[in-house]
Amino acid sequence: MAFWPVLANLKSSCGAGGTINDGTIEIQGDHRERAMLMLRDFGYPAEMSGG
């Protein structure tokens, strides 16, 4: 899948850095709720993880 356009949109919206690591989108900082909602809007099965 082409995650790069999604990553660019998330980084811009959250005002944060990020990368793709082993097929997982990682956004720096605590933007879990915003990122999860945006990914669900894009049709991805997003779930929260981490601290």
mmCIF file of the N, C-alpha and C atoms, coordinates in Angstrom:
data_MODEL
# 
_entry.id   MODEL 
# 
loop_
_atom_site.group_PDB 
_atom_site.id 
_atom_site.type_symbol 
_atom_site.label_atom_id 
_atom_site.label_alt_id 
_atom_site.label_comp_id 
_atom_site.label_asym_id 
_atom_site.label_entity_id 
_atom_site.label_seq_id 
_atom_site.pdbx_PDB_ins_code 
_atom_site.Cartn_x 
_atom_site.Cartn_y 
_atom_site.Cartn_z 
_atom_site.occupancy 
_atom_site.B_iso_or_equiv 
_atom_site.pdbx_formal_charge 
_atom_site.auth_seq_id 
_atom_site.auth_comp_id 
_atom_site.auth_asym_id 
_atom_site.auth_atom_id 
_atom_site.pdbx_PDB_model_num 
ATOM 1   N N  . MET A 1 1  ? 0.840   -1.196 0.000  1.00 0.00 ? 1  MET A N  1 
ATOM 2   C CA . MET A 1 1  ? 0.000   0.000  0.000  1.00 0.00 ? 1  MET A CA 1 
ATOM 3   C C  . MET A 1 1  ? 0.874   1.245  0.000  1.00 0.00 ? 1  MET A C  1 
ATOM 4   N N  . ALA A 1 2  ? 0.308   2.312  -0.461 1.00 0.00 ? 2  ALA A N  1 
ATOM 5   C CA . ALA A 1 2  ? 1.034   3.577  -0.505 1.00 0.00 ? 2  ALA A CA 1 
ATOM 6   C C  . ALA A 1 2  ? 0.700   4.406  0.727  1.00 0.00 ? 2  ALA A C  1 
ATOM 7   N N  . PHE A 1 3  ? 1.521   4.238  1.761  1.00 0.00 ? 3  PHE A N  1 
ATOM 8   C CA . PHE A 1 3  ? 1.286   4.961  3.011  1.00 0.00 ? 3  PHE A CA 1 
ATOM 9   C C  . PHE A 1 3  ? 1.867   6.367  2.997  1.00 0.00 ? 3  PHE A C  1 
ATOM 10  N N  . TRP A 1 4  ? 2.767   6.655  2.068  1.00 0.00 ? 4  TRP A N  1 
ATOM 11  C CA . TRP A 1 4  ? 3.463   7.949  2.100  1.00 0.00 ? 4  TRP A CA 1 
ATOM 12  C C  . TRP A 1 4  ? 2.527   9.140  1.990  1.00 0.00 ? 4  TRP A C  1 
ATOM 13  N N  . PRO A 1 5  ? 1.509   9.151  1.109  1.00 0.00 ? 5  PRO A N  1 
ATOM 14  C CA . PRO A 1 5  ? 0.596   10.310 1.087  1.00 0.00 ? 5  PRO A CA 1 
ATOM 15  C C  . PRO A 1 5  ? -0.193  10.446 2.394  1.00 0.00 ? 5  PRO A C  1 
ATOM 16  N N  . VAL A 1 6  ? -0.551  9.321  2.993  1.00 0.00 ? 6  VAL A N  1 
ATOM 17  C CA . VAL A 1 6  ? -1.274  9.349  4.269  1.00 0.00 ? 6  VAL A CA 1 
ATOM 18  C C  . VAL A 1 6  ? -0.362  9.902  5.351  1.00 0.00 ? 6  VAL A C  1 
ATOM 19  N N  . LEU A 1 7  ? 0.881   9.456  5.370  1.00 0.00 ? 7  LEU A N  1 
ATOM 20  C CA . LEU A 1 7  ? 1.842   9.943  6.351  1.00 0.00 ? 7  LEU A CA 1 
ATOM 21  C C  . LEU A 1 7  ? 2.044   11.441 6.211  1.00 0.00 ? 7  LEU A C  1 
ATOM 22  N N  . ALA A 1 8  ? 2.195   11.922 4.997  1.00 0.00 ? 8  ALA A N  1 
ATOM 23  C CA . ALA A 1 8  ? 2.390   13.353 4.774  1.00 0.00 ? 8  ALA A CA 1 
ATOM 24  C C  . ALA A 1 8  ? 1.197   14.151 5.288  1.00 0.00 ? 8  ALA A C  1 
ATOM 25  N N  . ASN A 1 9  ? -0.007  13.656 5.052  1.00 0.00 ? 9  ASN A N  1 
ATOM 26  C CA . ASN A 1 9  ? -1.209  14.331 5.528  1.00 0.00 ? 9  ASN A CA 1 
ATOM 27  C C  . ASN A 1 9  ? -1.257  14.347 7.048  1.00 0.00 ? 9  ASN A C  1 
ATOM 28  N N  . LEU A 1 10 ? -0.950  13.226 7.688  1.00 0.00 ? 10 LEU A N  1 
ATOM 29  C CA . LEU A 1 10 ? -0.944  13.147 9.149  1.00 0.00 ? 10 LEU A CA 1 
ATOM 30  C C  . LEU A 1 10 ? 0.103   14.073 9.754  1.00 0.00 ? 10 LEU A C  1 
ATOM 31  N N  . LYS A 1 11 ? 1.301   14.064 9.202  1.00 0.00 ? 11 LYS A N  1 
ATOM 32  C CA . LYS A 1 11 ? 2.363   14.919 9.720  1.00 0.00 ? 11 LYS A CA 1 
ATOM 33  C C  . LYS A 1 11 ? 1.971   16.384 9.628  1.00 0.00 ? 11 LYS A C  1 
ATOM 34  N N  . SER A 1 12 ? 1.386   16.757 8.514  1.00 0.00 ? 12 SER A N  1 
ATOM 35  C CA . SER A 1 12 ? 0.966   18.140 8.322  1.00 0.00 ? 12 SER A CA 1 
ATOM 36  C C  . SER A 1 12 ? -0.148  18.522 9.286  1.00 0.00 ? 12 SER A C  1 
ATOM 37  N N  . SER A 1 13 ? -1.120  17.667 9.435  1.00 0.00 ? 13 SER A N  1 
ATOM 38  C CA . SER A 1 13 ? -2.261  17.942 10.302 1.00 0.00 ? 13 SER A CA 1 
ATOM 39  C C  . SER A 1 13 ? -1.861  18.010 11.773 1.00 0.00 ? 13 SER A C  1 
ATOM 40  N N  . CYS A 1 14 ? -0.949  17.135 12.177 1.00 0.00 ? 14 CYS A N  1 
ATOM 41  C CA . CYS A 1 14 ? -0.531  17.081 13.582 1.00 0.00 ? 14 CYS A CA 1 
ATOM 42  C C  . CYS A 1 14 ? 0.610   18.051 13.883 1.00 0.00 ? 14 CYS A C  1 
ATOM 43  N N  . GLY A 1 15 ? 1.258   18.564 12.854 1.00 0.00 ? 15 GLY A N  1 
ATOM 44  C CA . GLY A 1 15 ? 2.398   19.443 13.071 1.00 0.00 ? 15 GLY A CA 1 
ATOM 45  C C  . GLY A 1 15 ? 3.540   18.689 13.735 1.00 0.00 ? 15 GLY A C  1 
ATOM 46  N N  . ALA A 1 16 ? 3.761   17.462 13.297 1.00 0.00 ? 16 ALA A N  1 
ATOM 47  C CA . ALA A 1 16 ? 4.760   16.612 13.926 1.00 0.00 ? 16 ALA A CA 1 
ATOM 48  C C  . ALA A 1 16 ? 5.537   15.844 12.876 1.00 0.00 ? 16 ALA A C  1 
ATOM 49  N N  . GLY A 1 17 ? 6.638   15.259 13.300 1.00 0.00 ? 17 GLY A N  1 
ATOM 50  C CA . GLY A 1 17 ? 7.412   14.393 12.429 1.00 0.00 ? 17 GLY A CA 1 
ATOM 51  C C  . GLY A 1 17 ? 6.845   12.989 12.460 1.00 0.00 ? 17 GLY A C  1 
ATOM 52  N N  . GLY A 1 18 ? 7.322   12.167 11.570 1.00 0.00 ? 18 GLY A N  1 
ATOM 53  C CA . GLY A 1 18 ? 6.862   10.789 11.552 1.00 0.00 ? 18 GLY A CA 1 
ATOM 54  C C  . GLY A 1 18 ? 7.572   9.998  10.483 1.00 0.00 ? 18 GLY A C  1 
ATOM 55  N N  . THR A 1 19 ? 7.338   8.685  10.503 1.00 0.00 ? 19 THR A N  1 
ATOM 56  C CA . THR A 1 19 ? 7.971   7.783  9.548  1.00 0.00 ? 19 THR A CA 1 
ATOM 57  C C  . THR A 1 19 ? 7.110   6.542  9.386  1.00 0.00 ? 19 THR A C  1 
ATOM 58  N N  . ILE A 1 20 ? 7.526   5.688  8.478  1.00 0.00 ? 20 ILE A N  1 
ATOM 59  C CA . ILE A 1 20 ? 6.893   4.378  8.307  1.00 0.00 ? 20 ILE A CA 1 
ATOM 60  C C  . ILE A 1 20 ? 7.947   3.342  8.659  1.00 0.00 ? 20 ILE A C  1 
ATOM 61  N N  . ASN A 1 21 ? 7.621   2.455  9.595  1.00 0.00 ? 21 ASN A N  1 
ATOM 62  C CA . ASN A 1 21 ? 8.564   1.449  10.070 1.00 0.00 ? 21 ASN A CA 1 
ATOM 63  C C  . ASN A 1 21 ? 7.890   0.085  10.006 1.00 0.00 ? 21 ASN A C  1 
ATOM 64  N N  . ASP A 1 22 ? 8.367   -0.795 9.138  1.00 0.00 ? 22 ASP A N  1 
ATOM 65  C CA . ASP A 1 22 ? 7.806   -2.143 8.964  1.00 0.00 ? 22 ASP A CA 1 
ATOM 66  C C  . ASP A 1 22 ? 6.308   -2.111 8.695  1.00 0.00 ? 22 ASP A C  1 
ATOM 67  N N  . GLY A 1 23 ? 5.863   -1.187 7.836  1.00 0.00 ? 23 GLY A N  1 
ATOM 68  C CA . GLY A 1 23 ? 4.451   -1.100 7.474  1.00 0.00 ? 23 GLY A CA 1 
ATOM 69  C C  . GLY A 1 23 ? 3.579   -0.419 8.507  1.00 0.00 ? 23 GLY A C  1 
ATOM 70  N N  . THR A 1 24 ? 4.185   0.181  9.535  1.00 0.00 ? 24 THR A N  1 
ATOM 71  C CA . THR A 1 24 ? 3.444   0.880  10.575 1.00 0.00 ? 24 THR A CA 1 
ATOM 72  C C  . THR A 1 24 ? 3.751   2.364  10.498 1.00 0.00 ? 24 THR A C  1 
ATOM 73  N N  . ILE A 1 25 ? 2.723   3.187  10.489 1.00 0.00 ? 25 ILE A N  1 
ATOM 74  C CA . ILE A 1 25 ? 2.916   4.634  10.491 1.00 0.00 ? 25 ILE A CA 1 
ATOM 75  C C  . ILE A 1 25 ? 3.187   5.072  11.921 1.00 0.00 ? 25 ILE A C  1 
ATOM 76  N N  . GLU A 1 26 ? 4.281   5.822  12.117 1.00 0.00 ? 26 GLU A N  1 
ATOM 77  C CA . GLU A 1 26 ? 4.645   6.330  13.432 1.00 0.00 ? 26 GLU A CA 1 
ATOM 78  C C  . GLU A 1 26 ? 4.691   7.849  13.383 1.00 0.00 ? 26 GLU A C  1 
ATOM 79  N N  . ILE A 1 27 ? 3.934   8.486  14.283 1.00 0.00 ? 27 ILE A N  1 
ATOM 80  C CA . ILE A 1 27 ? 3.902   9.942  14.385 1.00 0.00 ? 27 ILE A CA 1 
ATOM 81  C C  . ILE A 1 27 ? 4.527   10.329 15.719 1.00 0.00 ? 27 ILE A C  1 
ATOM 82  N N  . GLN A 1 28 ? 5.401   11.325 15.718 1.00 0.00 ? 28 GLN A N  1 
ATOM 83  C CA . GLN A 1 28 ? 6.046   11.765 16.948 1.00 0.00 ? 28 GLN A CA 1 
ATOM 84  C C  . GLN A 1 28 ? 5.074   12.555 17.810 1.00 0.00 ? 28 GLN A C  1 
ATOM 85  N N  . GLY A 1 29 ? 5.168   12.366 19.103 1.00 0.00 ? 29 GLY A N  1 
ATOM 86  C CA . GLY A 1 29 ? 4.320   13.096 20.037 1.00 0.00 ? 29 GLY A CA 1 
ATOM 87  C C  . GLY A 1 29 ? 3.029   12.344 20.330 1.00 0.00 ? 29 GLY A C  1 
ATOM 88  N N  . ASP A 1 30 ? 2.180   12.948 21.130 1.00 0.00 ? 30 ASP A N  1 
ATOM 89  C CA . ASP A 1 30 ? 0.930   12.315 21.540 1.00 0.00 ? 30 ASP A CA 1 
ATOM 90  C C  . ASP A 1 30 ? -0.213  12.810 20.659 1.00 0.00 ? 30 ASP A C  1 
ATOM 91  N N  . HIS A 1 31 ? -0.329  12.242 19.476 1.00 0.00 ? 31 HIS A N  1 
ATOM 92  C CA . HIS A 1 31 ? -1.369  12.605 18.512 1.00 0.00 ? 31 HIS A CA 1 
ATOM 93  C C  . HIS A 1 31 ? -2.215  11.385 18.189 1.00 0.00 ? 31 HIS A C  1 
ATOM 94  N N  . ARG A 1 32 ? -2.291  10.454 19.132 1.00 0.00 ? 32 ARG A N  1 
ATOM 95  C CA . ARG A 1 32 ? -2.949  9.173  18.863 1.00 0.00 ? 32 ARG A CA 1 
ATOM 96  C C  . ARG A 1 32 ? -4.406  9.343  18.471 1.00 0.00 ? 32 ARG A C  1 
ATOM 97  N N  . GLU A 1 33 ? -5.159  10.130 19.212 1.00 0.00 ? 33 GLU A N  1 
ATOM 98  C CA . GLU A 1 33 ? -6.587  10.260 18.891 1.00 0.00 ? 33 GLU A CA 1 
ATOM 99  C C  . GLU A 1 33 ? -6.803  10.890 17.529 1.00 0.00 ? 33 GLU A C  1 
ATOM 100 N N  . ARG A 1 34 ? -6.113  11.999 17.267 1.00 0.00 ? 34 ARG A N  1 
ATOM 101 C CA . ARG A 1 34 ? -6.259  12.684 15.979 1.00 0.00 ? 34 ARG A CA 1 
ATOM 102 C C  . ARG A 1 34 ? -5.836  11.771 14.833 1.00 0.00 ? 34 ARG A C  1 
ATOM 103 N N  . ALA A 1 35 ? -4.702  11.097 14.994 1.00 0.00 ? 35 ALA A N  1 
ATOM 104 C CA . ALA A 1 35 ? -4.200  10.215 13.936 1.00 0.00 ? 35 ALA A CA 1 
ATOM 105 C C  . ALA A 1 35 ? -5.154  9.049  13.714 1.00 0.00 ? 35 ALA A C  1 
ATOM 106 N N  . MET A 1 36 ? -5.657  8.469  14.779 1.00 0.00 ? 36 MET A N  1 
ATOM 107 C CA . MET A 1 36 ? -6.576  7.339  14.644 1.00 0.00 ? 36 MET A CA 1 
ATOM 108 C C  . MET A 1 36 ? -7.844  7.757  13.897 1.00 0.00 ? 36 MET A C  1 
ATOM 109 N N  . LEU A 1 37 ? -8.405  8.902  14.257 1.00 0.00 ? 37 LEU A N  1 
ATOM 110 C CA . LEU A 1 37 ? -9.620  9.369  13.578 1.00 0.00 ? 37 LEU A CA 1 
ATOM 111 C C  . LEU A 1 37 ? -9.358  9.648  12.103 1.00 0.00 ? 37 LEU A C  1 
ATOM 112 N N  . MET A 1 38 ? -8.221  10.267 11.797 1.00 0.00 ? 38 MET A N  1 
ATOM 113 C CA . MET A 1 38 ? -7.900  10.559 10.396 1.00 0.00 ? 38 MET A CA 1 
ATOM 114 C C  . MET A 1 38 ? -7.707  9.272  9.603  1.00 0.00 ? 38 MET A C  1 
ATOM 115 N N  . LEU A 1 39 ? -7.015  8.285  10.191 1.00 0.00 ? 39 LEU A N  1 
ATOM 116 C CA . LEU A 1 39 ? -6.802  7.019  9.488  1.00 0.00 ? 39 LEU A CA 1 
ATOM 117 C C  . LEU A 1 39 ? -8.117  6.294  9.245  1.00 0.00 ? 39 LEU A C  1 
ATOM 118 N N  . ARG A 1 40 ? -8.996  6.333  10.213 1.00 0.00 ? 40 ARG A N  1 
ATOM 119 C CA . ARG A 1 40 ? -10.317 5.716  10.022 1.00 0.00 ? 40 ARG A CA 1 
ATOM 120 C C  . ARG A 1 40 ? -11.089 6.431  8.922  1.00 0.00 ? 40 ARG A C  1 
ATOM 121 N N  . ASP A 1 41 ? -10.963 7.758  8.848  1.00 0.00 ? 41 ASP A N  1 
ATOM 122 C CA . ASP A 1 41 ? -11.617 8.510  7.764  1.00 0.00 ? 41 ASP A CA 1 
ATOM 123 C C  . ASP A 1 41 ? -11.079 8.085  6.399  1.00 0.00 ? 41 ASP A C  1 
ATOM 124 N N  . PHE A 1 42 ? -9.788  7.723  6.351  1.00 0.00 ? 42 PHE A N  1 
ATOM 125 C CA . PHE A 1 42 ? -9.173  7.256  5.105  1.00 0.00 ? 42 PHE A CA 1 
ATOM 126 C C  . PHE A 1 42 ? -9.516  5.802  4.803  1.00 0.00 ? 42 PHE A C  1 
ATOM 127 N N  . GLY A 1 43 ? -10.200 5.123  5.735  1.00 0.00 ? 43 GLY A N  1 
ATOM 128 C CA . GLY A 1 43 ? -10.620 3.751  5.506  1.00 0.00 ? 43 GLY A CA 1 
ATOM 129 C C  . GLY A 1 43 ? -9.668  2.689  6.047  1.00 0.00 ? 43 GLY A C  1 
ATOM 130 N N  . TYR A 1 44 ? -8.703  3.085  6.877  1.00 0.00 ? 44 TYR A N  1 
ATOM 131 C CA . TYR A 1 44 ? -7.767  2.138  7.462  1.00 0.00 ? 44 TYR A CA 1 
ATOM 132 C C  . TYR A 1 44 ? -8.278  1.661  8.822  1.00 0.00 ? 44 TYR A C  1 
ATOM 133 N N  . PRO A 1 45 ? -7.983  0.416  9.199  1.00 0.00 ? 45 PRO A N  1 
ATOM 134 C CA . PRO A 1 45 ? -8.409  -0.106 10.500 1.00 0.00 ? 45 PRO A CA 1 
ATOM 135 C C  . PRO A 1 45 ? -7.423  0.339  11.590 1.00 0.00 ? 45 PRO A C  1 
ATOM 136 N N  . ALA A 1 46 ? -7.556  1.554  12.055 1.00 0.00 ? 46 ALA A N  1 
ATOM 137 C CA . ALA A 1 46 ? -6.610  2.127  13.017 1.00 0.00 ? 46 ALA A CA 1 
ATOM 138 C C  . ALA A 1 46 ? -6.973  1.756  14.445 1.00 0.00 ? 46 ALA A C  1 
ATOM 139 N N  . GLU A 1 47 ? -5.950  1.509  15.250 1.00 0.00 ? 47 GLU A N  1 
ATOM 140 C CA . GLU A 1 47 ? -6.136  1.291  16.685 1.00 0.00 ? 47 GLU A CA 1 
ATOM 141 C C  . GLU A 1 47 ? -5.023  2.000  17.436 1.00 0.00 ? 47 GLU A C  1 
ATOM 142 N N  . MET A 1 48 ? -5.309  2.400  18.657 1.00 0.00 ? 48 MET A N  1 
ATOM 143 C CA . MET A 1 48 ? -4.310  3.085  19.473 1.00 0.00 ? 48 MET A CA 1 
ATOM 144 C C  . MET A 1 48 ? -3.387  2.062  20.119 1.00 0.00 ? 48 MET A C  1 
ATOM 145 N N  . SER A 1 49 ? -2.132  2.463  20.286 1.00 0.00 ? 49 SER A N  1 
ATOM 146 C CA . SER A 1 49 ? -1.175  1.634  21.004 1.00 0.00 ? 49 SER A CA 1 
ATOM 147 C C  . SER A 1 49 ? -0.176  2.554  21.700 1.00 0.00 ? 49 SER A C  1 
ATOM 148 N N  . GLY A 1 50 ? 0.581   1.999  22.555 1.00 0.00 ? 50 GLY A N  1 
ATOM 149 C CA . GLY A 1 50 ? 1.609   2.786  23.253 1.00 0.00 ? 50 GLY A CA 1 
ATOM 150 C C  . GLY A 1 50 ? 1.046   3.485  24.486 1.00 0.00 ? 50 GLY A C  1 
ATOM 151 N N  . GLY A 1 51 ? 1.950   4.251  25.122 1.00 0.00 ? 51 GLY A N  1 
ATOM 152 C CA . GLY A 1 51 ? 1.708   4.880  26.400 1.00 0.00 ? 51 GLY A CA 1 
ATOM 153 C C  . GLY A 1 51 ? 0.607   5.806  26.473 1.00 0.00 ? 51 GLY A C  1 
# 
